[in-house]
Amino acid sequence: MPTISKIFAVIDPSTDNQIALVRAGKIAGRNESISVHVYEALYSNVENSDKDALRRVETARHQAWLDSLVAPLRESGIEVEVEIEWTSNWRDAIAPAALRAGADLIIKAATAHSGAERRLLKTSDWSLLRSAPCPVYQIKKDDISQNIKVLMAIDVSRTDALHSKLNDLVMDYGKSLLVGAEGASLFVVNAYPNSEKFIYKEDLAERTGVDPANAFTVEGLPEKVIPEVAEQVQADIVIVGTAAREGLKAAVIGNTAEKLLDAISTNILTVNANK
């Protein structure tokens, strides 16, 4: 079972609605051993003859704003650290900052993009998935029901070491999210490519320790099947595995987790077998 002791919450400086921070607070609030590291990448292109003064003023202003945002968490007994990094390259700054902080989980508000935009642009979501030192929880909604529903997406048709490790990680994190969450329920989906890879839902349920009524085996592409099942069960979070990739292939071809970013309407947690 994975141990989460520090959550890295990424702040969006363009809004007061910090859904990543809210989710981090709710998770940490269920376990007193979990602390929250709040991170904001800050920069200003305002014309100013004294760049150092501009940096000091803006950093101080945002520090006061962050202190007000995290005050409710601190008052509830959660240990909170606040970090502001002055950098224009915020997309690439998040992962190294999480590594420095010793984060076990990164939480970030997901940014809406079309499929074409993600293929042609270097988005913060894709950059983070490929370089993060730990699992990434991307938030699309924070109106999660009291009885949280967790959907694990696994692939039992592949038995190689990488996919076996990914499946185990997905199941471990799915079950860990239920700890301390009263009334939570666990679901699992397996998308298979053709009839030769078919698996009975009872076998899938036994493999994952899920109630057979909450197990789904569906023929089709994962990026199509998973969103459909997520909507059917009204999942609050979907957990998928991913493998970090670099170079031209990573820039052009998105893996399943990346394709799901815009295909799915709920929160998504990606776990990386290469970390």
SEKOLMAR-665596 format. One record per atom (N, C-alpha, C): residue number from 1; atom name; x, y, z. Coordinates in steps of 0.1 Angstrom, whole numbers. Last residue first. Layout:
SEKOLMAR-665596
> NUM,CA,X,Y,Z .
...
//
This chain:
SEKOLMAR-665596
> 275,N,88,55,-120 .
> 275,CA,93,63,-109 .
> 275,C,96,55,-97 .
> 274,N,76,40,-140 .
> 274,CA,90,43,-142 .
> 274,C,96,51,-130 .
> 273,N,49,39,-136 .
> 273,CA,57,27,-133 .
> 273,C,72,29,-134 .
> 272,N,29,63,-123 .
> 272,CA,40,60,-132 .
> 272,C,48,49,-128 .
> 271,N,-5,72,-122 .
> 271,CA,6,66,-115 .
> 271,C,16,61,-125 .
> 270,N,-29,97,-122 .
> 270,CA,-20,89,-130 .
> 270,C,-8,85,-121 .
> 269,N,-62,104,-117 .
> 269,CA,-49,102,-110 .
> 269,C,-41,93,-118 .
> 268,N,-86,128,-124 .
> 268,CA,-79,116,-129 .
> 268,C,-65,116,-121 .
> 267,N,-121,138,-122 .
> 267,CA,-107,139,-118 .
> 267,C,-99,126,-122 .
> 266,N,-141,138,-153 .
> 266,CA,-139,138,-138 .
> 266,C,-124,138,-135 .
> 265,N,-144,136,-180 .
> 265,CA,-150,148,-173 .
> 265,C,-148,148,-158 .
> 264,N,-122,127,-206 .
> 264,CA,-129,123,-193 .
> 264,C,-133,136,-186 .
> 263,N,-107,135,-227 .
> 263,CA,-119,127,-230 .
> 263,C,-127,124,-217 .
> 262,N,-86,149,-218 .
> 262,CA,-97,157,-224 .
> 262,C,-109,149,-227 .
> 261,N,-70,129,-207 .
> 261,CA,-71,142,-200 .
> 261,C,-83,150,-205 .
> 260,N,-67,106,-221 .
> 260,CA,-79,107,-212 .
> 260,C,-81,121,-206 .
> 259,N,-44,109,-234 .
> 259,CA,-56,110,-242 .
> 259,C,-68,112,-234 .
> 258,N,-26,104,-213 .
> 258,CA,-27,118,-219 .
> 258,C,-40,120,-227 .
> 257,N,-31,77,-208 .
> 257,CA,-34,87,-197 .
> 257,C,-35,101,-203 .
> 256,N,-23,66,-232 .
> 256,CA,-36,65,-228 .
> 256,C,-40,76,-218 .
> 255,N,1,89,-248 .
> 255,CA,-3,76,-243 .
> 255,C,-18,76,-238 .
> 254,N,5,108,-278 .
> 254,CA,1,107,-264 .
> 254,C,-3,93,-260 .
> 253,N,31,117,-299 .
> 253,CA,21,106,-296 .
> 253,C,18,106,-281 .
> 252,N,48,139,-299 .
> 252,CA,38,137,-310 .
> 252,C,27,127,-306 .
> 251,N,66,139,-278 .
> 251,CA,60,152,-282 .
> 251,C,48,150,-292 .
> 250,N,75,113,-276 .
> 250,CA,67,119,-265 .
> 250,C,60,131,-269 .
> 249,N,90,112,-300 .
> 249,CA,78,104,-298 .
> 249,C,69,109,-287 .
> 248,N,111,130,-295 .
> 248,CA,101,133,-305 .
> 248,C,88,125,-303 .
> 247,N,117,127,-259 .
> 247,CA,121,129,-273 .
> 247,C,109,132,-282 .
> 246,N,103,103,-235 .
> 246,CA,110,115,-239 .
> 246,C,112,116,-254 .
> 245,N,78,92,-211 .
> 245,CA,85,91,-224 .
> 245,C,92,104,-227 .
> 244,N,65,73,-184 .
> 244,CA,72,85,-189 .
> 244,C,79,82,-202 .
> 243,N,35,56,-185 .
> 243,CA,50,54,-185 .
> 243,C,56,67,-191 .
> 242,N,7,51,-163 .
> 242,CA,14,58,-174 .
> 242,C,28,55,-174 .
> 241,N,-26,41,-152 .
> 241,CA,-11,40,-152 .
> 241,C,-5,46,-164 .
> 240,N,-53,57,-135 .
> 240,CA,-47,50,-147 .
> 240,C,-32,50,-145 .
> 239,N,-83,63,-119 .
> 239,CA,-69,60,-117 .
> 239,C,-64,52,-129 .
> 238,N,-107,87,-115 .
> 238,CA,-103,76,-123 .
> 238,C,-88,75,-121 .
> 237,N,-132,99,-93 .
> 237,CA,-118,99,-97 .
> 237,C,-115,86,-105 .
> 236,N,-159,96,-92 .
> 236,CA,-153,109,-87 .
> 236,C,-139,110,-91 .
> 235,N,-182,81,-115 .
> 235,CA,-169,81,-107 .
> 235,C,-165,95,-103 .
> 234,N,-206,71,-125 .
> 234,CA,-205,85,-118 .
> 234,C,-193,85,-109 .
> 233,N,-208,49,-140 .
> 233,CA,-208,47,-125 .
> 233,C,-207,60,-117 .
> 232,N,-209,62,-165 .
> 232,CA,-219,52,-161 .
> 232,C,-220,50,-146 .
> 231,N,-185,76,-166 .
> 231,CA,-198,83,-166 .
> 231,C,-209,74,-161 .
> 230,N,-167,55,-166 .
> 230,CA,-166,66,-156 .
> 230,C,-180,73,-155 .
> 229,N,-174,43,-190 .
> 229,CA,-177,36,-177 .
> 229,C,-176,46,-165 .
> 228,N,-166,62,-208 .
> 228,CA,-179,58,-208 .
> 228,C,-183,51,-195 .
> 227,N,-138,66,-202 .
> 227,CA,-147,77,-200 .
> 227,C,-162,72,-199 .
> 226,N,-130,38,-210 .
> 226,CA,-128,43,-196 .
> 226,C,-137,55,-194 .
> 225,N,-134,36,-238 .
> 225,CA,-141,28,-229 .
> 225,C,-141,34,-215 .
> 224,N,-117,54,-250 .
> 224,CA,-131,55,-253 .
> 224,C,-139,48,-242 .
> 223,N,-92,48,-242 .
> 223,CA,-96,62,-242 .
> 223,C,-110,65,-245 .
> 222,N,-91,20,-248 .
> 222,CA,-92,25,-234 .
> 222,C,-97,39,-233 .
> 221,N,-112,8,-274 .
> 221,CA,-100,15,-270 .
> 221,C,-101,21,-256 .
> 220,N,-129,-24,-268 .
> 220,CA,-127,-11,-274 .
> 220,C,-114,-4,-269 .
> 219,N,-150,-43,-247 .
> 219,CA,-142,-43,-259 .
> 219,C,-141,-29,-264 .
> 218,N,-149,-43,-212 .
> 218,CA,-156,-38,-224 .
> 218,C,-146,-38,-235 .
> 217,N,-158,-52,-180 .
> 217,CA,-149,-56,-191 .
> 217,C,-156,-52,-204 .
> 216,N,-160,-41,-147 .
> 216,CA,-165,-39,-161 .
> 216,C,-154,-43,-171 .
> 215,N,-173,-44,-114 .
> 215,CA,-163,-47,-124 .
> 215,C,-168,-47,-138 .
> 214,N,-192,-43,-95 .
> 214,CA,-185,-30,-98 .
> 214,C,-173,-33,-107 .
> 213,N,-202,-67,-91 .
> 213,CA,-211,-58,-96 .
> 213,C,-204,-45,-100 .
> 212,N,-180,-80,-78 .
> 212,CA,-183,-83,-92 .
> 212,C,-193,-73,-99 .
> 211,N,-160,-59,-58 .
> 211,CA,-173,-65,-59 .
> 211,C,-176,-68,-74 .
> 210,N,-125,-65,-61 .
> 210,CA,-137,-56,-62 .
> 210,C,-149,-64,-63 .
> 209,N,-100,-77,-62 .
> 209,CA,-107,-76,-49 .
> 209,C,-118,-66,-49 .
> 208,N,-88,-82,-87 .
> 208,CA,-87,-68,-81 .
> 208,C,-93,-67,-67 .
> 207,N,-94,-108,-93 .
> 207,CA,-80,-103,-95 .
> 207,C,-78,-90,-87 .
> 206,N,-122,-108,-90 .
> 206,CA,-114,-116,-81 .
> 206,C,-99,-112,-81 .
> 205,N,-129,-92,-111 .
> 205,CA,-133,-88,-98 .
> 205,C,-124,-95,-88 .
> 204,N,-121,-106,-133 .
> 204,CA,-115,-93,-131 .
> 204,C,-117,-89,-116 .
> 203,N,-137,-128,-131 .
> 203,CA,-123,-130,-129 .
> 203,C,-116,-117,-127 .
> 202,N,-162,-116,-135 .
> 202,CA,-160,-123,-122 .
> 202,C,-145,-125,-120 .
> 201,N,-159,-107,-161 .
> 201,CA,-160,-97,-151 .
> 201,C,-157,-103,-137 .
> 200,N,-136,-125,-182 .
> 200,CA,-149,-124,-175 .
> 200,C,-148,-114,-163 .
> 199,N,-120,-111,-209 .
> 199,CA,-119,-116,-196 .
> 199,C,-132,-115,-189 .
> 198,N,-106,-113,-242 .
> 198,CA,-117,-111,-233 .
> 198,C,-115,-117,-220 .
> 197,N,-88,-114,-262 .
> 197,CA,-83,-108,-250 .
> 197,C,-95,-107,-239 .
> 196,N,-102,-122,-284 .
> 196,CA,-91,-131,-279 .
> 196,C,-86,-127,-266 .
> 195,N,-119,-101,-291 .
> 195,CA,-124,-112,-283 .
> 195,C,-114,-122,-278 .
> 194,N,-99,-71,-284 .
> 194,CA,-106,-80,-293 .
> 194,C,-111,-92,-284 .
> 193,N,-89,-53,-265 .
> 193,CA,-89,-49,-279 .
> 193,C,-97,-58,-288 .
> 192,N,-105,-43,-235 .
> 192,CA,-97,-53,-242 .
> 192,C,-99,-50,-257 .
> 191,N,-104,-25,-205 .
> 191,CA,-108,-24,-219 .
> 191,C,-99,-34,-227 .
> 190,N,-116,-28,-174 .
> 190,CA,-106,-34,-182 .
> 190,C,-111,-33,-197 .
> 189,N,-123,-12,-143 .
> 189,CA,-126,-14,-157 .
> 189,C,-114,-19,-165 .
> 188,N,-137,-11,-111 .
> 188,CA,-126,-14,-119 .
> 188,C,-131,-16,-134 .
> 187,N,-144,6,-80 .
> 187,CA,-148,1,-93 .
> 187,C,-136,-2,-101 .
> 186,N,-153,11,-46 .
> 186,CA,-142,9,-56 .
> 186,C,-148,2,-68 .
> 185,N,-165,37,-24 .
> 185,CA,-167,24,-32 .
> 185,C,-157,23,-43 .
> 184,N,-171,51,9 .
> 184,CA,-164,51,-4 .
> 184,C,-166,37,-11 .
> 183,N,-180,53,34 .
> 183,CA,-190,52,24 .
> 183,C,-184,51,10 .
> 182,N,-154,74,45 .
> 182,CA,-166,66,49 .
> 182,C,-175,65,37 .
> 181,N,-122,72,42 .
> 181,CA,-133,78,34 .
> 181,C,-145,69,36 .
> 180,N,-101,58,53 .
> 180,CA,-106,70,61 .
> 180,C,-118,77,54 .
> 179,N,-90,47,23 .
> 179,CA,-87,47,37 .
> 179,C,-92,60,44 .
> 178,N,-93,50,-4 .
> 178,CA,-105,47,4 .
> 178,C,-103,47,19 .
> 177,N,-68,53,-14 .
> 177,CA,-77,65,-14 .
> 177,C,-90,62,-6 .
> 176,N,-58,28,-14 .
> 176,CA,-53,37,-4 .
> 176,C,-62,49,-4 .
> 175,N,-71,16,-36 .
> 175,CA,-75,11,-23 .
> 175,C,-70,21,-12 .
> 174,N,-58,29,-57 .
> 174,CA,-72,29,-56 .
> 174,C,-77,26,-42 .
> 173,N,-31,23,-53 .
> 173,CA,-36,37,-50 .
> 173,C,-51,38,-49 .
> 172,N,-32,-4,-59 .
> 172,CA,-27,0,-46 .
> 172,C,-32,14,-43 .
> 171,N,-41,-4,-86 .
> 171,CA,-49,-11,-75 .
> 171,C,-45,-6,-61 .
> 170,N,-19,9,-98 .
> 170,CA,-33,14,-99 .
> 170,C,-42,9,-88 .
> 169,N,2,-9,-92 .
> 169,CA,2,4,-87 .
> 169,C,-12,11,-87 .
> 168,N,-6,-32,-106 .
> 168,CA,-5,-33,-92 .
> 168,C,-5,-19,-86 .
> 167,N,-5,-22,-133 .
> 167,CA,-18,-27,-127 .
> 167,C,-17,-27,-112 .
> 166,N,22,-16,-135 .
> 166,CA,12,-5,-136 .
> 166,C,-1,-10,-129 .
> 165,N,33,-42,-133 .
> 165,CA,36,-32,-123 .
> 165,C,26,-21,-123 .
> 164,N,22,-52,-157 .
> 164,CA,19,-59,-144 .
> 164,C,22,-49,-132 .
> 163,N,34,-36,-175 .
> 163,CA,20,-35,-173 .
> 163,C,15,-42,-161 .
> 162,N,62,-44,-172 .
> 162,CA,57,-30,-171 .
> 162,C,42,-29,-168 .
> 161,N,62,-72,-176 .
> 161,CA,66,-66,-163 .
> 161,C,61,-52,-161 .
> 160,N,33,-84,-195 .
> 160,CA,47,-80,-194 .
> 160,C,50,-73,-180 .
> 159,N,8,-91,-200 .
> 159,CA,13,-97,-189 .
> 159,C,28,-94,-187 .
> 158,N,-23,-76,-210 .
> 158,CA,-8,-76,-212 .
> 158,C,-2,-81,-199 .
> 157,N,-48,-78,-202 .
> 157,CA,-45,-85,-214 .
> 157,C,-30,-86,-217 .
> 156,N,-54,-62,-181 .
> 156,CA,-49,-75,-177 .
> 156,C,-46,-84,-190 .
> 155,N,-52,-30,-173 .
> 155,CA,-51,-38,-185 .
> 155,C,-45,-52,-182 .
> 154,N,-74,-8,-155 .
> 154,CA,-62,-16,-156 .
> 154,C,-63,-24,-169 .
> 153,N,-86,18,-137 .
> 153,CA,-85,13,-151 .
> 153,C,-72,5,-152 .
> 152,N,-108,23,-110 .
> 152,CA,-94,19,-114 .
> 152,C,-94,13,-129 .
> 151,N,-127,47,-96 .
> 151,CA,-126,38,-108 .
> 151,C,-112,35,-111 .
> 150,N,-143,55,-67 .
> 150,CA,-130,54,-73 .
> 150,C,-130,43,-84 .
> 149,N,-165,77,-52 .
> 149,CA,-164,65,-61 .
> 149,C,-151,65,-69 .
> 148,N,-174,88,-19 .
> 148,CA,-165,88,-31 .
> 148,C,-165,75,-39 .
> 147,N,-199,100,-6 .
> 147,CA,-195,86,-8 .
> 147,C,-187,85,-20 .
> 146,N,-201,127,-10 .
> 146,CA,-196,123,3 .
> 146,C,-191,108,2 .
> 145,N,-188,137,-43 .
> 145,CA,-198,133,-34 .
> 145,C,-192,128,-21 .
> 144,N,-170,166,-52 .
> 144,CA,-170,152,-50 .
> 144,C,-181,148,-40 .
> 143,N,-166,191,-66 .
> 143,CA,-179,188,-60 .
> 143,C,-180,172,-59 .
> 142,N,-144,197,-80 .
> 142,CA,-142,195,-66 .
> 142,C,-155,192,-59 .
> 141,N,-130,187,-112 .
> 141,CA,-142,191,-104 .
> 141,C,-139,188,-89 .
> 140,N,-106,182,-121 .
> 140,CA,-115,188,-130 .
> 140,C,-127,193,-123 .
> 139,N,-73,177,-112 .
> 139,CA,-86,180,-107 .
> 139,C,-94,187,-118 .
> 138,N,-49,152,-112 .
> 138,CA,-54,163,-119 .
> 138,C,-69,165,-116 .
> 137,N,-24,139,-95 .
> 137,CA,-38,140,-94 .
> 137,C,-43,153,-100 .
> 136,N,4,119,-101 .
> 136,CA,-2,132,-104 .
> 136,C,-18,131,-104 .
> 135,N,30,102,-84 .
> 135,CA,17,103,-90 .
> 135,C,12,117,-91 .
> 134,N,64,116,-90 .
> 134,CA,54,109,-82 .
> 134,C,40,109,-89 .
> 133,N,79,133,-105 .
> 133,CA,86,123,-97 .
> 133,C,77,114,-89 .
> 132,N,69,141,-138 .
> 132,CA,66,141,-124 .
> 132,C,74,130,-117 .
> 131,N,72,141,-166 .
> 131,CA,84,144,-158 .
> 131,C,81,143,-143 .
> 130,N,48,136,-179 .
> 130,CA,60,130,-184 .
> 130,C,72,131,-174 .
> 129,N,29,151,-165 .
> 129,CA,27,136,-166 .
> 129,C,40,130,-170 .
> 128,N,38,177,-171 .
> 128,CA,39,172,-157 .
> 128,C,38,157,-157 .
> 127,N,34,180,-198 .
> 127,CA,48,181,-193 .
> 127,C,49,175,-179 .
> 126,N,6,177,-199 .
> 126,CA,14,167,-205 .
> 126,C,29,168,-199 .
> 125,N,-1,201,-184 .
> 125,CA,-5,188,-180 .
> 125,C,3,177,-186 .
> 124,N,10,222,-198 .
> 124,CA,15,219,-185 .
> 124,C,11,206,-180 .
> 123,N,18,215,-233 .
> 123,CA,9,219,-222 .
> 123,C,15,215,-209 .
> 122,N,31,224,-260 .
> 122,CA,37,218,-248 .
> 122,C,28,223,-236 .
> 121,N,10,217,-289 .
> 121,CA,16,226,-279 .
> 121,C,22,218,-267 .
> 120,N,0,197,-305 .
> 120,CA,9,207,-311 .
> 120,C,16,216,-301 .
> 119,N,-15,180,-290 .
> 119,CA,-5,174,-299 .
> 119,C,5,185,-303 .
> 118,N,-32,198,-276 .
> 118,CA,-22,190,-268 .
> 118,C,-12,184,-277 .
> 117,N,-46,209,-298 .
> 117,CA,-38,217,-289 .
> 117,C,-27,209,-282 .
> 116,N,-60,186,-306 .
> 116,CA,-50,192,-315 .
> 116,C,-41,201,-307 .
> 115,N,-77,182,-284 .
> 115,CA,-67,172,-287 .
> 115,C,-56,177,-296 .
> 114,N,-80,212,-265 .
> 114,CA,-85,203,-275 .
> 114,C,-74,193,-277 .
> 113,N,-79,216,-229 .
> 113,CA,-73,218,-242 .
> 113,C,-80,208,-252 .
> 112,N,-81,227,-196 .
> 112,CA,-89,222,-208 .
> 112,C,-82,226,-220 .
> 111,N,-61,216,-170 .
> 111,CA,-64,227,-179 .
> 111,C,-70,221,-192 .
> 110,N,-67,206,-136 .
> 110,CA,-65,203,-150 .
> 110,C,-68,214,-159 .
> 109,N,-49,216,-108 .
> 109,CA,-61,217,-115 .
> 109,C,-58,214,-130 .
> 108,N,-30,191,-90 .
> 108,CA,-31,203,-99 .
> 108,C,-44,203,-106 .
> 107,N,-9,175,-68 .
> 107,CA,-23,178,-71 .
> 107,C,-24,191,-79 .
> 106,N,13,148,-64 .
> 106,CA,11,162,-69 .
> 106,C,-4,163,-72 .
> 105,N,27,130,-38 .
> 105,CA,15,131,-46 .
> 105,C,14,146,-50 .
> 104,N,50,131,-23 .
> 104,CA,45,117,-27 .
> 104,C,33,118,-36 .
> 103,N,78,153,-25 .
> 103,CA,63,151,-26 .
> 103,C,60,136,-29 .
> 102,N,101,167,-19 .
> 102,CA,100,153,-14 .
> 102,C,85,149,-14 .
> 101,N,108,191,-29 .
> 101,CA,99,191,-17 .
> 101,C,98,177,-11 .
> 100,N,121,184,-52 .
> 100,CA,129,191,-41 .
> 100,C,121,190,-28 .
> 99,N,100,174,-67 .
> 99,CA,111,165,-63 .
> 99,C,119,171,-51 .
> 98,N,85,197,-71 .
> 98,CA,79,186,-63 .
> 98,C,90,176,-58 .
> 97,N,103,211,-86 .
> 97,CA,99,217,-73 .
> 97,C,93,206,-65 .
> 96,N,104,196,-110 .
> 96,CA,116,197,-101 .
> 96,C,113,202,-87 .
> 95,N,76,199,-118 .
> 95,CA,81,186,-114 .
> 95,C,94,187,-106 .
> 94,N,74,228,-123 .
> 94,CA,65,221,-113 .
> 94,C,72,208,-108 .
> 93,N,88,239,-143 .
> 93,CA,93,241,-130 .
> 93,C,85,233,-119 .
> 92,N,77,237,-168 .
> 92,CA,88,228,-165 .
> 92,C,93,229,-151 .
> 91,N,58,257,-166 .
> 91,CA,54,244,-170 .
> 91,C,65,233,-167 .
> 90,N,71,281,-161 .
> 90,CA,64,274,-150 .
> 90,C,60,260,-154 .
> 89,N,93,299,-168 .
> 89,CA,91,286,-174 .
> 89,C,83,277,-164 .
> 88,N,97,321,-153 .
> 88,CA,89,323,-165 .
> 88,C,85,310,-171 .
> 87,N,97,323,-118 .
> 87,CA,102,316,-130 .
> 87,C,92,319,-141 .
> 86,N,100,322,-85 .
> 86,CA,100,332,-95 .
> 86,C,106,326,-108 .
> 85,N,81,303,-63 .
> 85,CA,93,303,-72 .
> 85,C,91,313,-83 .
> 84,N,70,300,-31 .
> 84,CA,68,308,-43 .
> 84,C,81,308,-51 .
> 83,N,56,277,-8 .
> 83,CA,67,281,-16 .
> 83,C,63,289,-29 .
> 82,N,46,268,24 .
> 82,CA,43,276,12 .
> 82,C,56,280,5 .
> 81,N,33,240,42 .
> 81,CA,45,248,38 .
> 81,C,41,256,25 .
> 80,N,13,229,69 .
> 80,CA,14,235,55 .
> 80,C,26,243,53 .
> 79,N,-4,205,87 .
> 79,CA,9,212,85 .
> 79,C,10,216,71 .
> 78,N,-36,209,99 .
> 78,CA,-28,204,89 .
> 78,C,-15,212,88 .
> 77,N,-54,221,118 .
> 77,CA,-43,212,123 .
> 77,C,-34,206,112 .
> 76,N,-71,240,109 .
> 76,CA,-77,226,111 .
> 76,C,-66,216,116 .
> 75,N,-55,261,105 .
> 75,CA,-64,262,116 .
> 75,C,-70,248,119 .
> 74,N,-44,253,81 .
> 74,CA,-35,254,93 .
> 74,C,-44,254,105 .
> 73,N,-66,256,64 .
> 73,CA,-59,243,66 .
> 73,C,-51,243,78 .
> 72,N,-72,283,66 .
> 72,CA,-82,273,70 .
> 72,C,-76,259,73 .
> 71,N,-48,294,54 .
> 71,CA,-51,296,68 .
> 71,C,-61,286,73 .
> 70,N,-42,293,27 .
> 70,CA,-39,281,35 .
> 70,C,-43,283,50 .
> 69,N,-50,319,19 .
> 69,CA,-56,307,13 .
> 69,C,-54,294,22 .
> 68,N,-34,336,32 .
> 68,CA,-48,337,35 .
> 68,C,-55,324,30 .
> 67,N,-9,329,21 .
> 67,CA,-11,327,36 .
> 67,C,-26,328,39 .
> 66,N,-13,337,-5 .
> 66,CA,-12,323,-2 .
> 66,C,-15,320,13 .
> 65,N,-13,365,-1 .
> 65,CA,-25,359,-7 .
> 65,C,-25,344,-3 .
> 64,N,13,369,9 .
> 64,CA,1,373,17 .
> 64,C,-11,366,12 .
> 63,N,27,361,-14 .
> 63,CA,29,354,-1 .
> 63,C,17,357,8 .
> 62,N,20,380,-33 .
> 62,CA,14,367,-34 .
> 62,C,16,358,-22 .
> 61,N,34,402,-22 .
> 61,CA,19,403,-24 .
> 61,C,13,389,-25 .
> 60,N,60,393,-23 .
> 60,CA,54,396,-10 .
> 60,C,39,397,-11 .
> 59,N,63,390,-51 .
> 59,CA,65,379,-42 .
> 59,C,58,381,-29 .
> 58,N,61,417,-59 .
> 58,CA,51,407,-64 .
> 58,C,51,394,-55 .
> 57,N,83,429,-46 .
> 57,CA,69,434,-44 .
> 57,C,59,423,-47 .
> 56,N,105,414,-56 .
> 56,CA,102,415,-42 .
> 56,C,88,419,-39 .
> 55,N,103,419,-84 .
> 55,CA,102,406,-79 .
> 55,C,99,405,-64 .
> 54,N,106,447,-85 .
> 54,CA,94,441,-90 .
> 54,C,92,427,-84 .
> 53,N,132,448,-76 .
> 53,CA,122,454,-68 .
> 53,C,108,448,-72 .
> 52,N,146,436,-97 .
> 52,CA,146,430,-84 .
> 52,C,135,435,-75 .
> 51,N,141,453,-118 .
> 51,CA,135,440,-119 .
> 51,C,135,433,-105 .
> 50,N,135,484,-124 .
> 50,CA,141,477,-113 .
> 50,C,135,463,-112 .
> 49,N,121,492,-146 .
> 49,CA,136,494,-146 .
> 49,C,143,487,-135 .
> 48,N,96,473,-161 .
> 48,CA,101,479,-149 .
> 48,C,116,480,-149 .
> 47,N,69,460,-176 .
> 47,CA,81,468,-179 .
> 47,C,84,475,-166 .
> 46,N,58,428,-167 .
> 46,CA,56,442,-166 .
> 46,C,69,450,-168 .
> 45,N,58,401,-165 .
> 45,CA,65,407,-177 .
> 45,C,63,422,-177 .
> 44,N,64,380,-137 .
> 44,CA,57,392,-143 .
> 44,C,65,398,-154 .
> 43,N,57,349,-120 .
> 43,CA,65,358,-129 .
> 43,C,57,369,-134 .
> 42,N,56,319,-101 .
> 42,CA,52,333,-103 .
> 42,C,62,340,-112 .
> 41,N,43,290,-90 .
> 41,CA,53,295,-99 .
> 41,C,48,309,-104 .
> 40,N,36,279,-58 .
> 40,CA,31,288,-69 .
> 40,C,43,292,-77 .
> 39,N,26,253,-37 .
> 39,CA,36,258,-46 .
> 39,C,29,267,-56 .
> 38,N,24,238,-5 .
> 38,CA,17,246,-15 .
> 38,C,27,254,-23 .
> 37,N,24,208,9 .
> 37,CA,34,217,4 .
> 37,C,27,225,-8 .
> 36,N,10,193,37 .
> 36,CA,7,199,23 .
> 36,C,18,209,20 .
> 35,N,12,161,53 .
> 35,CA,14,175,53 .
> 35,C,11,180,38 .
> 34,N,-2,134,71 .
> 34,CA,0,140,58 .
> 34,C,1,155,59 .
> 33,N,-9,125,96 .
> 33,CA,5,123,92 .
> 33,C,8,129,78 .
> 32,N,-36,126,99 .
> 32,CA,-28,137,105 .
> 32,C,-13,136,101 .
> 31,N,-59,123,75 .
> 31,CA,-48,116,81 .
> 31,C,-38,126,86 .
> 30,N,-79,138,65 .
> 30,CA,-83,124,69 .
> 30,C,-71,117,76 .
> 29,N,-68,161,56 .
> 29,CA,-76,162,68 .
> 29,C,-81,148,73 .
> 28,N,-56,154,32 .
> 28,CA,-47,155,44 .
> 28,C,-55,156,57 .
> 27,N,-79,155,16 .
> 27,CA,-71,142,18 .
> 27,C,-63,143,30 .
> 26,N,-86,182,18 .
> 26,CA,-96,171,22 .
> 26,C,-89,158,24 .
> 25,N,-64,195,9 .
> 25,CA,-68,197,23 .
> 25,C,-78,186,27 .
> 24,N,-64,188,-18 .
> 24,CA,-53,184,-9 .
> 24,C,-56,185,6 .
> 23,N,-88,200,-26 .
> 23,CA,-87,185,-26 .
> 23,C,-75,181,-17 .
> 22,N,-80,227,-23 .
> 22,CA,-92,222,-16 .
> 22,C,-91,207,-15 .
> 21,N,-59,229,-41 .
> 21,CA,-57,231,-27 .
> 21,C,-68,225,-18 .
> 20,N,-73,225,-65 .
> 20,CA,-62,216,-61 .
> 20,C,-59,217,-46 .
> 19,N,-90,247,-66 .
> 19,CA,-96,234,-64 .
> 19,C,-85,223,-60 .
> 18,N,-92,277,-58 .
> 18,CA,-81,268,-58 .
> 18,C,-85,253,-55 .
> 17,N,-103,304,-69 .
> 17,CA,-109,291,-67 .
> 17,C,-98,280,-69 .
> 16,N,-91,327,-75 .
> 16,CA,-92,324,-61 .
> 16,C,-98,311,-58 .
> 15,N,-67,327,-103 .
> 15,CA,-81,325,-97 .
> 15,C,-80,323,-82 .
> 14,N,-42,326,-113 .
> 14,CA,-52,334,-121 .
> 14,C,-66,334,-114 .
> 13,N,-24,310,-102 .
> 13,CA,-24,324,-98 .
> 13,C,-34,332,-104 .
> 12,N,-29,279,-89 .
> 12,CA,-32,287,-101 .
> 12,C,-33,301,-98 .
> 11,N,-7,258,-72 .
> 11,CA,-16,270,-71 .
> 11,C,-17,276,-85 .
> 10,N,-4,225,-64 .
> 10,CA,0,235,-74 .
> 10,C,-11,246,-74 .
> 9,N,6,207,-37 .
> 9,CA,-6,214,-43 .
> 9,C,-1,225,-51 .
> 8,N,18,178,-27 .
> 8,CA,23,190,-34 .
> 8,C,11,196,-42 .
> 7,N,17,161,3 .
> 7,CA,10,164,-9 .
> 7,C,15,177,-14 .
> 6,N,34,136,21 .
> 6,CA,34,150,16 .
> 6,C,27,152,3 .
> 5,N,28,110,25 .
> 5,CA,31,118,37 .
> 5,C,32,133,33 .
> 4,N,15,81,16 .
> 4,CA,15,95,12 .
> 4,C,17,103,25 .
> 3,N,24,49,6 .
> 3,CA,23,58,18 .
> 3,C,24,73,12 .
> 2,N,7,22,-10 .
> 2,CA,15,34,-10 .
> 2,C,13,43,2 .
> 1,N,8,-12,0 .
> 1,CA,0,0,0 .
> 1,C,9,12,0 .
//
